[in-house]
Amino acid sequence: MRKPPSARTALGVLTGVNLLNYVDRYIPAGALPLILVAFGASDAQGGLLQSMFMFPYAIVAPLAGALGDRSRRFAIAGAGVLIWSAATFGSGLAPTFGILLAARIVIGVGEASYTVVTPSLLGDYYPPDRRGRVLSIFYAALPVGSAIGFAVGGAVGTHLGWRWAFYLAGIPGVALALLMLTFSDPPRGTQENQAPAPPAPVVPSASSPTRTTAPAAGWRALARRPSYVFNVAAQTIYTFAMGGLAAWMPTYFSRVRGLPLASASITFGAIVCLAGFAGTLLGGQLSDALARRDNTAPFLLSGLALVASAPFTLLAILSPSPAIFWPAMFVTLALLFFNTGPLNAVMANVLPPDIRARGFGISTMSIHLGGDALSPVIIGFASTILGGLRLPVLAAGLLLVLAGVVLLAGRAALARDLEAGAAT
């Protein structure tokens, strides 16, 4: 029987695939003005490119999560990567805007199959006190991959045509997908200081209130953890704002600030990469360090960082001077990425192993259906109606403060849930 890969190998491969995940996701944002011109599409239609990716992504996520609690997670992840990589390459072949939208739907299905099972896999490699740092490394692929996606979409699209951006991004995923299909999963629950979860679904008993894999009982177990609800609510608001900004900021800098598209995409991508990478890793390190004294540190640190981003967001969007709006954008993004590792790590710590993939699946569905499946098209429609992107982009950016307030309000619930989990 094949052995699971080592923890370092698993982390390295999964992080590499996560990077490709975000490259493929944000190529359309970098090349959006070119795509709109090529098909004669409006801003409202342009917003659909991201939304039509996110709707199937959000719908498939809980199904993939439920499957991941019962089946080989590396197999599910590998199949998902293979599907989305083929659809990314196919996006470059699309003869009409409608077929391009259809390809984005397929990419969403593939990415959902990968994204929701990977935190569960990493949770079975690393103990709770190391998950903040580990998941920060994994999610550091988000800003780096997004930055590459912006740059590839804008620069490659400008010099070789937007179709070539999709061709170049689709090929590497196939190799990594085939590699993951050869991996076997690590045992479930061995990092929880308890026996692994039983392989077959069971109904919880009074003596085992948190161990349940029966579907209905699993959903009830999620609802009984209020900090999970606060976490998902805050991440939904956060994702609404971030998804809308990511989809439209290169276009905003090109149109409103008059920057060349390639320059705007590359500069914005570089800032996303540097600020996001630094913010993600620093957030994970600080959260793990502070959690030794205050177990609500993931909510406290993330909430304060989101609230503190507001003045820098105002400067980044409203200032006409590059000497002000680029540094302000850097600080804003660094603060926004503080929460990525801590919030996902504390979600993994609160949820028992036998419903963890399902919990991440429901979270993924919520944050995308209520978040970035809506915001790109809403901003696009608002831009069409209001005659510009400035006000819609500003409104989305200031919503991040609300996400921070929700996290700060959920600290007491998080403390109770962690204490209850430690007692079982």
Buried (B, 14 or more C-beta within 10 A) or exposed (E): EEEBBEBEEBBBBBBBBBBBBBBBBBBBBBBBBBBBEBBEBBBBBBBBBBBBBBBBBBBBBBBBBBBBBBBBBBBBBBBBBBBBBBBBBBBBEBEEBEEBBBBBBBBBBBBBBBBBBBBBBBBBBBEBEBBBBBBBBBBBBBBBBBBBBBBBBBBBBBEEBBBBBBBBBBEBBBEBBEBBBEBEBBEBBBBBEEEBBEEEBBEBEEEEEBBBBBEEBBBEBBEEBBBBBBBBBBBBBBBBBBBBBBBBBBBBBBBBEEBEBBBBBBBBBBBBBBBBBBBBBBBBBBBBEBBEEEBBBBBBBBBBBBBBBBEBBBBBBBBEEEEEBBBBBBBBBBBBBBBBBBBBBBBBBBBBBBBBBBBBBBBBBBBBBBBBBBBBBBBBBBBBEEEBBBBBBBBBBBBBBBBBBBBBBBBEBBBEBBEBBEEE
